[in-house]
Amino acid sequence: MSDVQFRIRTPDQTREAEVTADRASTGRDLIELAASKWHMPADTEYRLQNTSRHSYIPPSQKLTEDVVAPNDVLQVEPVLVAG
Protein backbone atom coordinates (compact mmCIF):
# COMPACT_ATOMS: atom_id res chain seq x y z
CA MET A 1 0.00 0.00 0.00
CA SER A 2 1.05 3.59 -0.44
CA ASP A 3 1.57 6.33 2.11
CA VAL A 4 -0.59 9.35 2.84
CA GLN A 5 0.45 12.65 4.41
CA PHE A 6 -1.92 14.55 6.69
CA ARG A 7 -2.01 16.67 9.85
CA ILE A 8 -3.09 15.32 13.23
CA ARG A 9 -3.98 17.50 16.20
CA THR A 10 -5.78 17.76 19.51
CA PRO A 11 -9.15 19.58 19.72
CA ASP A 12 -7.61 22.62 21.43
CA GLN A 13 -4.97 22.70 18.66
CA THR A 14 -2.11 23.00 21.17
CA ARG A 15 -0.56 19.85 19.73
CA GLU A 16 -0.27 19.28 16.01
CA ALA A 17 2.02 17.30 13.73
CA GLU A 18 2.52 16.52 10.06
CA VAL A 19 2.31 12.76 9.67
CA THR A 20 3.07 10.37 6.85
CA ALA A 21 1.48 6.98 7.43
CA ASP A 22 1.03 3.78 5.51
CA ARG A 23 -2.53 3.33 4.29
CA ALA A 24 -2.55 -0.05 6.07
CA SER A 25 -2.43 1.85 9.39
CA THR A 26 -5.68 2.01 11.34
CA GLY A 27 -7.48 4.70 13.31
CA ARG A 28 -6.39 2.88 16.47
CA ASP A 29 -2.74 3.07 15.38
CA LEU A 30 -2.98 6.86 15.00
CA ILE A 31 -4.77 7.32 18.34
CA GLU A 32 -2.13 5.22 20.13
CA LEU A 33 0.71 7.10 18.42
CA ALA A 34 -0.69 10.54 19.32
CA ALA A 35 -1.58 9.54 22.89
CA SER A 36 1.91 8.20 23.46
CA LYS A 37 3.80 11.04 21.77
CA TRP A 38 1.78 13.77 23.46
CA HIS A 39 1.57 12.02 26.88
CA MET A 40 -2.23 12.03 26.86
CA PRO A 41 -3.97 10.35 29.84
CA ALA A 42 -3.95 6.57 29.43
CA ASP A 43 -7.22 6.12 31.33
CA THR A 44 -9.19 8.11 28.73
CA GLU A 45 -10.92 6.73 25.65
CA TYR A 46 -10.23 8.62 22.40
CA ARG A 47 -11.79 8.78 18.96
CA LEU A 48 -10.42 10.03 15.66
CA GLN A 49 -12.23 12.59 13.55
CA ASN A 50 -11.39 13.61 10.01
CA THR A 51 -12.31 17.29 10.32
CA SER A 52 -11.76 17.82 6.59
CA ARG A 53 -14.53 15.33 5.79
CA HIS A 54 -16.65 15.84 8.94
CA SER A 55 -16.57 12.15 9.75
CA TYR A 56 -15.21 9.82 12.42
CA ILE A 57 -12.72 7.06 11.64
CA PRO A 58 -13.52 3.80 13.46
CA PRO A 59 -10.55 2.28 15.36
CA SER A 60 -10.31 -0.73 13.04
CA GLN A 61 -10.66 1.34 9.83
CA LYS A 62 -7.60 1.46 7.58
CA LEU A 63 -6.53 4.80 6.10
CA THR A 64 -7.88 4.07 2.64
CA GLU A 65 -8.24 6.80 0.02
CA ASP A 66 -11.95 7.19 0.72
CA VAL A 67 -11.22 7.75 4.45
CA VAL A 68 -8.15 10.01 4.44
CA ALA A 69 -6.95 12.18 1.56
CA PRO A 70 -3.60 13.95 1.36
CA ASN A 71 -3.52 17.07 3.56
CA ASP A 72 -6.67 16.16 5.52
CA VAL A 73 -6.75 17.21 9.17
CA LEU A 74 -7.37 14.45 11.73
CA GLN A 75 -8.24 15.21 15.33
CA VAL A 76 -7.75 12.97 18.36
CA GLU A 77 -10.62 13.71 20.74
CA PRO A 78 -11.42 12.35 24.18
CA VAL A 79 -14.76 10.55 24.40
CA LEU A 80 -16.69 12.48 27.03
CA VAL A 81 -19.15 10.58 29.18
CA ALA A 82 -21.78 12.61 31.03
CA GLY A 83 -22.94 11.56 34.42
C-alpha positions as CSV (number, residue, x, y, z in Angstrom):
1,M,0.0,0.0,0.0
2,S,1.0,3.6,-0.4
3,D,1.6,6.3,2.1
4,V,-0.6,9.4,2.8
5,Q,0.5,12.7,4.4
6,F,-1.9,14.6,6.7
7,R,-2.0,16.7,9.8
8,I,-3.1,15.3,13.2
9,R,-4.0,17.5,16.2
10,T,-5.8,17.8,19.5
11,P,-9.1,19.6,19.7
12,D,-7.6,22.6,21.4
13,Q,-5.0,22.7,18.7
14,T,-2.1,23.0,21.2
15,R,-0.6,19.8,19.7
16,E,-0.3,19.3,16.0
17,A,2.0,17.3,13.7
18,E,2.5,16.5,10.1
19,V,2.3,12.8,9.7
20,T,3.1,10.4,6.8
21,A,1.5,7.0,7.4
22,D,1.0,3.8,5.5
23,R,-2.5,3.3,4.3
24,A,-2.5,0.0,6.1
25,S,-2.4,1.8,9.4
26,T,-5.7,2.0,11.3
27,G,-7.5,4.7,13.3
28,R,-6.4,2.9,16.5
29,D,-2.7,3.1,15.4
30,L,-3.0,6.9,15.0
31,I,-4.8,7.3,18.3
32,E,-2.1,5.2,20.1
33,L,0.7,7.1,18.4
34,A,-0.7,10.5,19.3
35,A,-1.6,9.5,22.9
36,S,1.9,8.2,23.5
37,K,3.8,11.0,21.8
38,W,1.8,13.8,23.5
39,H,1.6,12.0,26.9
40,M,-2.2,12.0,26.9
41,P,-4.0,10.4,29.8
42,A,-4.0,6.6,29.4
43,D,-7.2,6.1,31.3
44,T,-9.2,8.1,28.7
45,E,-10.9,6.7,25.6
46,Y,-10.2,8.6,22.4
47,R,-11.8,8.8,19.0
48,L,-10.4,10.0,15.7
49,Q,-12.2,12.6,13.6
50,N,-11.4,13.6,10.0
51,T,-12.3,17.3,10.3
52,S,-11.8,17.8,6.6
53,R,-14.5,15.3,5.8
54,H,-16.6,15.8,8.9
55,S,-16.6,12.1,9.7
56,Y,-15.2,9.8,12.4
57,I,-12.7,7.1,11.6
58,P,-13.5,3.8,13.5
59,P,-10.5,2.3,15.4
60,S,-10.3,-0.7,13.0
61,Q,-10.7,1.3,9.8
62,K,-7.6,1.5,7.6
63,L,-6.5,4.8,6.1
64,T,-7.9,4.1,2.6
65,E,-8.2,6.8,0.0
66,D,-11.9,7.2,0.7
67,V,-11.2,7.7,4.5
68,V,-8.2,10.0,4.4
69,A,-6.9,12.2,1.6
70,P,-3.6,14.0,1.4
71,N,-3.5,17.1,3.6
72,D,-6.7,16.2,5.5
73,V,-6.7,17.2,9.2
74,L,-7.4,14.5,11.7
75,Q,-8.2,15.2,15.3
76,V,-7.7,13.0,18.4
77,E,-10.6,13.7,20.7
78,P,-11.4,12.4,24.2
79,V,-14.8,10.6,24.4
80,L,-16.7,12.5,27.0
81,V,-19.2,10.6,29.2
82,A,-21.8,12.6,31.0
83,G,-22.9,11.6,34.4
